[in-house]
Amino acid sequence: MTHIAVLGYGTVGSGVVEVLNTNRGSISLRGAGDISVKYILDVRDFSDSEYASLFVNDFSVIENDPDVRVVVETIGGSGVALEFTRRALAAGKSVVTSNKEIVAEYGDELLRTAGEKNLNYLFEASVGGGIPIIRPISQCLAANEIDEIYGILNGTTNYILTRMIKAGLSLDDALREAKELGYAEQNPAADVEGHDACRKICILSSLAFGKHIYPRQVPTEGILNVTLDDVQYAKSAGRCIKLLGRASRLPGGKVCAYVGPHLVSASNPIANVEDVFNGIVVKGNAIGEVMFYGRGAGKLPTASAVVADVIDAIKHISSRKLLSWDSADEALVGDSGCLESSYYIRCENGIDAAKEIFGGVQQLSRADAGENEHAFITSPMNLYELKKRVEQLKHSALVLSLMRTLD
């Protein structure tokens, strides 16, 4: 029997305990043996819970118990969760987490510590909820040189944009609905401002390209400036708007990553990823293009990924699982502004000037557009060339929206 401890009994933590107990038989058959939750750490009162006898509020109880071999961290944030993770590793216990904030900021340190102590630090659930993506990149696609990763990494923003597209709701109304359904937090900044997607693309980039990439190195824009007018113009061009995280290998060997809203062509499979689902595309030089799709969040989908890592950690108790990347190298990270893309622009007035400045554009239309409102898609160019031309356009027009496209 292997004893584990679960830190945090919120949505994910309670899901982990539920999955372990519901699927105990099948989990044992998969080579992990009998797994026993010996402790659950939470400062709240769960005296009415069926697991009341397992609750403790002092981490040192777990830290000093040699029977506990794996610690599951589902507290979230980078405060006590980081402290407890460091202490667990120092005490000789492998750690499994769903905490994308810690992995994105401190993953290299924690992986190095785990390696030095022949332990495991595993985090499949930190990206994509229940979608397998960390393990496929590190194992199934290990023979590939990864050239690009992009996708819908945040279910909340994808739900909001889907409701704007399908139901014609404003962003504010769609966000309010997402809160009512429990898809968005009362403070949804991490989602709608793009920070959650940023952390996830950092983790995928670090894993794919071998060196730690920090959120501060990733230009990030959320969906707060997306309007129903933009949604309608995108639809008229056979596109839809999605918030994407993207990481690419640049010519010369550098890599870059960014997060932002895109007009996505209907021919791209990502365009059909709706509601709270995530879709992640990986391009390798041997495999070509593969896509991972599924629920990106939720109690049981995320818990299933956590428990899979628990099983892995137990099976590798005496032989460490090889999952790591090196410390950050500032020289590795290139400028995402150098990537070429077509751009969508919406403006008041200035369409004749736009045609001249951009050398021809694909003009778009929508019902009920104002007489002086215009929208168009440019030819491909890098961000710096775009900014230079937009500055020229501003002499004749008021620029209202600007987004990349993804064909």
Stockholm file with secondary structure:
# STOCKHOLM 1.0

chainA/1-407         MTHIAVLGYGTVGSGVVEVLNTNRGSISLRGAGDISVKYILDVRDFSDSEYASLFVNDFSVIENDPDVRVVVETIGGSGVALEFTRRALAAGKSVVTSNKEIVAEYGDELLRTAGEKNLNYLFEASVGGGIPIIRPISQCLAANEIDEIYGILNGTTNYILTRMIKAGLSLDDALREAKELGYAEQNPAADVEGHDACRKICILSSLAFGKHIYPRQVPTEGILNVTLDDVQYAKSAGRCIKLLGRASRLPGGKVCAYVGPHLVSASNPIANVEDVFNGIVVKGNAIGEVMFYGRGAGKLPTASAVVADVIDAIKHISSRKLLSWDSADEALVGDSGCLESSYYIRCENGIDAAKEIFGGVQQLSRADAGENEHAFITSPMNLYELKKRVEQLKHSALVLSLMRTLD
#=GR chainA/1-407 SS CEEEEEECCSHHHHHHHHHHHHTHHHHIIIIICCEEEEEEECSSCCTTSTTGGGEESCHHHHHTCTTEEEEEECCCSSSHHHHHHHHHHHTTCEEEECCHHHHHHHHHHHHHHHHHTTCCEECGGGSSTTSCCHHIIIIITTTSCEEEEEEECCHHHHHHHHHHHHHCCCHHHHHHHHHHTTSSCSSCHHHHTSHHHHHHHHHHHHHHHSBCCCGGGSCBCCSTTCCHHHHHHHHHTTEEEEEEEEEEECTTSCEEEEEEEEEEETTSGGGGCCTTEEEEEEEETTTEEEEEEEECCCHHHHHHHHHHHHHHHHHTSSSCCCCCCBCCCGGGBCCGGGSCBCEEEEEESCHHHHHHHTTSCEEECCTTCCTTEEEEECCCBCHHHHHHHHHHHTTTCEEEEEEEEEC
#=GC SS_cons         CEEEEEECCSHHHHHHHHHHHHTHHHHIIIIICCEEEEEEECSSCCTTSTTGGGEESCHHHHHTCTTEEEEEECCCSSSHHHHHHHHHHHTTCEEEECCHHHHHHHHHHHHHHHHHTTCCEECGGGSSTTSCCHHIIIIITTTSCEEEEEEECCHHHHHHHHHHHHHCCCHHHHHHHHHHTTSSCSSCHHHHTSHHHHHHHHHHHHHHHSBCCCGGGSCBCCSTTCCHHHHHHHHHTTEEEEEEEEEEECTTSCEEEEEEEEEEETTSGGGGCCTTEEEEEEEETTTEEEEEEEECCCHHHHHHHHHHHHHHHHHTSSSCCCCCCBCCCGGGBCCGGGSCBCEEEEEESCHHHHHHHTTSCEEECCTTCCTTEEEEECCCBCHHHHHHHHHHHTTTCEEEEEEEEEC
//
